[in-house]
């Protein structure tokens, strides 16, 4: 809002209310705009239509449409095709790479797979989901077992110290 005070142009009412979702999850309603507000970047003054937005930490946020219109230049240069022998790994291991890459490898009869241990299920399974009440009960049971194990071990340690 500090920039609004510094801008030489008065804020106008918009014909509609703009609802904006912030990164914190809040919804802010904006209804004022600064039309053709001068912005200076690298010594060059450019106009921008700025919506007044109550957000701390930022004076101005410029959208991609404004940046494309004033700052970015799209240059479509044809890419030079990289030759196979220019790739360092291909030069290092020429026996692995054929001279002519005709396309995708032929379709195989058997789909390739690696079994780490025969009959073993994949390790990246999603964890079993429990209802919150079941999880609380399980945690309570585990804590009871840990407490009992701690008590029995401390009794055992006391008995060995007496010897």
RAGINOR-V275438 format. One record per pair of residues at least 24 apart in sequence whose C-alpha atoms are under 6 Angstrom apart, sorted by the first residue. I is the first residue (numbers start at 0). J is the second residue. Records with the same first field share a line. If there is no record, write none. Layout:
BEGIN
I = J  J
END
This chain:
BEGIN
2 = 58
END
